[in-house]
Amino acid sequence: MTEWLPSQSEVLAHPHVRAFVTHGGANGFHEGIYFGKPLLVMPFWLDCYDLAARGVDAGVGLAVDRPPHFGPGEITTKLRRLLADGTFAQRQPLLE
């Protein structure tokens, strides 16, 4: 049994976390941007679709094309792009 797990913010603040896969809820979406992590958004309901579109437009991440009808190939391709293309991270705020 796990007695303690770090908060999402603590995980996102870790320097080894290079991207954030999220459903696109407002809290996680904004935390990912705050901590400078490129986002892969897989929206499933309500405002998540809007935030996914805003993240793509702002250049801070990518979104799956047709949730929930996406496959592992799309996820792999987009994660590789997020990790290889430094422009997603460059558009993020830098923390000292």
Residue frames as a rotation matrix with the C-alpha (Angstrom) as fourth column:
MET 1
0.578 0.816 0.000 0.00
0.816 -0.578 0.000 0.00
0.000 0.000 -1.000 0.00
THR 2
-0.389 -0.667 0.636 1.27
0.637 -0.693 -0.337 3.44
0.666 0.274 0.694 -0.91
GLU 3
0.062 0.369 -0.927 1.08
0.956 -0.288 -0.051 5.83
-0.286 -0.884 -0.371 2.00
TRP 4
0.206 -0.056 -0.977 2.20
0.036 -0.997 0.065 8.92
-0.978 -0.048 -0.203 0.17
LEU 5
0.094 -0.182 0.979 2.17
0.991 0.107 -0.075 10.17
-0.091 0.977 0.191 -3.38
PRO 6
-0.808 -0.391 -0.441 3.37
0.370 -0.919 0.138 13.57
-0.459 -0.052 0.887 -4.53
SER 7
0.226 0.879 -0.420 0.82
0.089 -0.448 -0.889 16.08
-0.970 0.163 -0.179 -5.72
GLN 8
0.644 0.071 0.762 0.40
0.751 0.135 -0.647 16.67
-0.149 0.988 0.034 -9.43
SER 9
0.945 -0.301 0.132 2.18
-0.268 -0.938 -0.220 20.01
0.190 0.172 -0.967 -9.00
GLU 10
0.377 -0.845 0.378 5.16
-0.560 0.117 0.820 18.32
-0.737 -0.521 -0.430 -7.38
VAL 11
0.242 -0.243 0.939 5.36
0.584 0.810 0.060 15.81
-0.775 0.534 0.338 -10.22
LEU 12
0.801 0.138 0.583 5.11
0.582 -0.408 -0.703 18.53
0.141 0.902 -0.407 -12.90
ALA 13
0.860 -0.508 0.045 7.81
-0.499 -0.820 0.280 20.58
-0.105 -0.264 -0.959 -11.15
HIS 14
0.434 -0.735 0.521 10.31
0.125 0.622 0.773 17.71
-0.892 -0.270 0.362 -11.41
PRO 15
0.016 -0.508 -0.861 12.97
-0.778 -0.548 0.308 18.38
-0.628 0.665 -0.404 -14.06
HIS 16
-0.868 -0.366 0.336 12.78
-0.120 0.811 0.573 14.83
-0.482 0.457 -0.748 -15.44
VAL 17
0.086 0.938 0.335 9.15
0.602 0.219 -0.768 15.30
-0.794 0.268 -0.546 -16.48
ARG 18
-0.831 -0.550 -0.080 9.43
0.226 -0.466 0.856 16.38
-0.508 0.693 0.511 -20.10
ALA 19
-0.730 0.683 -0.006 5.76
-0.284 -0.295 0.912 16.36
0.622 0.668 0.409 -21.22
PHE 20
-0.767 0.562 0.309 2.32
-0.304 0.105 -0.947 16.16
-0.564 -0.820 0.091 -19.64
VAL 21
-0.775 0.614 -0.147 -0.46
0.176 0.433 0.884 13.93
0.607 0.659 -0.444 -20.96
THR 22
-0.871 0.476 -0.121 -3.73
-0.063 -0.353 -0.934 15.37
-0.487 -0.805 0.338 -19.69
HIS 23
-0.278 0.861 0.425 -7.46
0.934 0.346 -0.090 15.19
-0.224 0.372 -0.901 -20.29
GLY 24
-0.581 -0.060 0.812 -7.42
0.494 -0.819 0.293 18.97
0.647 0.571 0.505 -20.52
GLY 25
0.500 0.701 -0.508 -9.13
0.838 -0.245 0.487 19.96
0.217 -0.670 -0.710 -17.31
ALA 26
0.770 -0.116 0.627 -8.48
-0.009 -0.985 -0.170 23.57
0.638 0.125 -0.760 -16.35
ASN 27
0.833 -0.475 0.282 -6.34
-0.402 -0.170 0.900 22.90
-0.380 -0.863 -0.333 -13.26
GLY 28
0.373 -0.719 0.587 -3.99
0.483 0.690 0.539 20.42
-0.792 0.083 0.605 -14.90
PHE 29
0.561 -0.105 0.821 -3.86
0.783 -0.252 -0.568 22.38
0.267 0.962 -0.060 -18.13
HIS 30
0.816 -0.213 0.538 -2.76
-0.235 -0.971 -0.027 25.54
0.528 -0.104 -0.843 -16.36
GLU 31
0.709 -0.606 0.360 -0.36
-0.291 0.214 0.933 23.67
-0.642 -0.766 -0.024 -14.04
GLY 32
0.450 -0.541 0.711 1.31
0.783 0.621 -0.024 22.10
-0.428 0.567 0.703 -17.06
ILE 33
0.588 -0.201 0.783 1.78
0.462 -0.712 -0.529 25.51
0.664 0.673 -0.326 -18.64
TYR 34
0.902 -0.216 0.374 3.00
-0.417 -0.663 0.622 27.01
0.114 -0.717 -0.688 -15.36
PHE 35
0.506 -0.723 0.470 5.68
-0.149 0.464 0.873 24.33
-0.850 -0.512 0.127 -15.00
GLY 36
0.039 -0.551 -0.834 6.73
-0.897 -0.388 0.214 24.63
-0.441 0.739 -0.509 -18.64
LYS 37
-0.562 -0.182 0.807 5.71
0.012 0.973 0.229 21.13
-0.827 0.138 -0.545 -19.77
PRO 38
-0.765 0.331 -0.553 4.57
-0.617 -0.131 0.776 20.57
0.185 0.935 0.304 -23.35
LEU 39
-0.292 0.788 0.542 1.00
-0.583 0.303 -0.754 19.24
-0.758 -0.536 0.371 -23.27
LEU 40
-0.912 0.288 -0.291 -0.61
-0.083 0.567 0.820 16.31
0.401 0.772 -0.493 -25.03
VAL 41
-0.596 0.764 0.249 -4.31
-0.668 -0.299 -0.681 16.89
-0.446 -0.572 0.689 -24.49
MET 42
-0.887 0.418 -0.197 -6.84
0.242 0.784 0.572 14.09
0.394 0.459 -0.796 -24.80
PRO 43
-0.738 0.620 0.265 -10.14
-0.670 -0.632 -0.389 15.93
-0.074 -0.465 0.882 -24.19
PHE 44
-0.878 0.455 -0.147 -13.21
0.431 0.887 0.167 13.95
0.207 0.083 -0.975 -23.25
TRP 45
0.097 0.978 -0.185 -15.84
0.985 -0.068 0.156 16.42
0.140 -0.197 -0.970 -22.03
LEU 46
0.723 0.484 -0.493 -17.00
0.613 -0.778 0.135 20.02
-0.319 -0.400 -0.859 -21.53
ASP 47
0.867 -0.355 -0.351 -14.29
-0.380 -0.925 -0.003 22.69
-0.323 0.136 -0.936 -21.46
CYS 48
0.176 -0.856 0.486 -11.52
0.124 0.509 0.852 20.19
-0.977 -0.090 0.196 -22.23
TYR 49
0.317 -0.004 0.949 -12.12
0.928 0.210 -0.309 20.53
-0.198 0.978 0.070 -25.98
ASP 50
0.945 0.065 0.321 -11.80
0.144 -0.963 -0.227 24.30
0.294 0.261 -0.919 -25.80
LEU 51
0.654 -0.751 0.091 -8.64
-0.465 -0.304 0.832 24.16
-0.597 -0.586 -0.548 -23.72
ALA 52
0.176 -0.576 0.798 -7.13
0.579 0.716 0.390 21.60
-0.796 0.394 0.459 -26.10
ALA 53
0.553 0.101 0.827 -7.76
0.803 -0.330 -0.496 23.95
0.223 0.938 -0.264 -29.03
ARG 54
0.964 -0.194 0.179 -6.34
-0.231 -0.948 0.218 26.91
0.128 -0.251 -0.959 -27.11
GLY 55
0.471 -0.830 0.297 -3.22
-0.120 0.274 0.954 24.94
-0.874 -0.485 0.029 -26.20
VAL 56
0.151 -0.368 0.918 -2.62
0.896 0.443 0.030 24.00
-0.417 0.818 0.397 -29.83
ASP 57
0.743 0.207 0.637 -3.25
0.523 -0.773 -0.359 27.59
0.418 0.600 -0.683 -30.99
ALA 58
0.904 -0.400 0.148 -0.88
-0.408 -0.711 0.573 28.94
-0.124 -0.578 -0.806 -28.34
GLY 59
0.393 -0.786 -0.478 1.83
-0.446 0.291 -0.846 26.47
0.804 0.546 -0.236 -29.34
VAL 60
-0.149 -0.439 0.886 2.10
-0.989 0.061 -0.136 24.88
0.005 -0.896 -0.444 -25.89
GLY 61
-0.491 -0.039 0.870 1.00
-0.302 0.945 -0.127 21.42
-0.817 -0.325 -0.475 -26.96
LEU 62
-0.802 0.283 -0.527 -0.85
-0.441 0.315 0.840 19.06
0.404 0.906 -0.127 -29.24
ALA 63
-0.180 0.810 0.558 -4.26
-0.774 0.233 -0.589 17.40
-0.607 -0.537 0.585 -29.00
VAL 64
-0.725 0.068 0.685 -5.59
0.335 0.904 0.265 14.09
-0.601 0.421 -0.679 -30.24
ASP 65
-0.969 0.224 -0.105 -7.66
-0.208 -0.505 0.838 14.55
0.135 0.834 0.535 -33.36
ARG 66
-0.182 0.963 -0.197 -10.87
-0.516 0.077 0.853 12.64
0.837 0.257 0.483 -32.68
PRO 67
-0.951 -0.145 0.274 -11.34
-0.310 0.433 -0.846 11.73
0.004 -0.890 -0.457 -29.03
PRO 68
0.315 -0.544 0.778 -12.22
-0.663 0.460 0.590 9.11
-0.679 -0.702 -0.216 -27.97
HIS 69
0.934 0.091 0.345 -11.41
0.162 0.753 -0.638 7.49
-0.318 0.652 0.688 -31.34
PHE 70
0.479 -0.854 -0.202 -7.63
-0.841 -0.382 -0.382 7.67
0.250 0.353 -0.902 -31.34
GLY 71
0.928 -0.167 -0.334 -5.02
0.174 0.985 -0.008 4.97
0.330 -0.051 0.943 -31.29
PRO 72
0.630 -0.738 -0.243 -1.55
0.431 0.072 0.900 4.33
-0.646 -0.671 0.363 -29.94
GLY 73
-0.029 -0.657 0.754 0.05
0.998 -0.059 -0.013 5.44
0.053 0.752 0.657 -33.21
GLU 74
0.435 0.265 0.861 -1.33
0.336 -0.934 0.118 8.96
0.835 0.239 -0.495 -32.88
ILE 75
0.997 -0.070 -0.006 -0.28
-0.016 -0.303 0.953 9.18
-0.069 -0.950 -0.303 -29.23
THR 76
0.380 -0.916 0.130 3.23
0.718 0.381 0.583 7.94
-0.583 -0.128 0.802 -30.01
THR 77
-0.002 -0.349 0.937 3.67
0.907 -0.395 -0.145 10.28
0.421 0.850 0.318 -32.96
LYS 78
0.609 0.322 0.725 2.49
0.104 -0.938 0.330 13.33
0.786 -0.126 -0.605 -31.03
LEU 79
0.935 -0.335 -0.113 4.52
0.112 -0.023 0.993 12.53
-0.336 -0.942 0.016 -27.90
ARG 80
0.142 -0.926 0.350 7.64
0.929 0.246 0.275 12.10
-0.341 0.286 0.896 -30.01
ARG 81
0.112 -0.044 0.993 6.98
0.648 -0.754 -0.107 15.44
0.754 0.655 -0.056 -31.67
LEU 82
0.914 0.270 0.303 6.47
-0.045 -0.674 0.737 17.16
0.403 -0.688 -0.604 -28.31
LEU 83
0.758 -0.650 -0.062 9.73
0.291 0.252 0.923 15.72
-0.584 -0.717 0.380 -27.00
ALA 84
0.007 -0.802 0.597 11.80
0.963 0.167 0.213 16.38
-0.271 0.573 0.774 -30.12
ASP 85
0.021 0.101 0.995 10.54
0.629 -0.775 0.065 19.84
0.777 0.624 -0.079 -31.08
GLY 86
-0.591 -0.405 -0.697 11.85
0.806 -0.287 -0.517 22.36
0.009 -0.868 0.496 -28.57
THR 87
-0.763 0.303 0.570 9.43
-0.060 -0.913 0.404 25.06
0.643 0.274 0.715 -29.67
PHE 88
0.304 0.911 -0.279 6.68
0.283 0.194 0.939 23.65
0.910 -0.365 -0.199 -27.44
ALA 89
0.299 -0.274 -0.914 8.87
0.954 0.092 0.284 24.06
0.007 -0.957 0.289 -24.36
GLN 90
-0.746 -0.648 0.156 10.30
0.654 -0.756 -0.013 27.39
0.127 0.092 0.988 -25.54
ARG 91
-0.344 0.706 0.619 6.81
-0.003 -0.660 0.751 28.89
0.939 0.257 0.229 -25.59
GLN 92
0.510 0.489 -0.708 6.40
0.659 0.307 0.687 27.93
0.553 -0.816 -0.166 -21.93
PRO 93
0.752 -0.267 0.603 7.35
-0.499 -0.828 0.256 30.28
0.431 -0.493 -0.756 -19.08
LEU 94
-0.017 -0.838 -0.546 10.76
0.217 0.530 -0.820 29.54
0.976 -0.133 0.173 -17.61
LEU 95
0.957 0.288 0.044 11.04
-0.002 -0.146 0.989 29.09
0.292 -0.946 -0.139 -13.86
GLU 96
0.113 -0.949 0.295 14.22
-0.699 -0.287 -0.655 29.99
0.706 -0.133 -0.696 -12.00
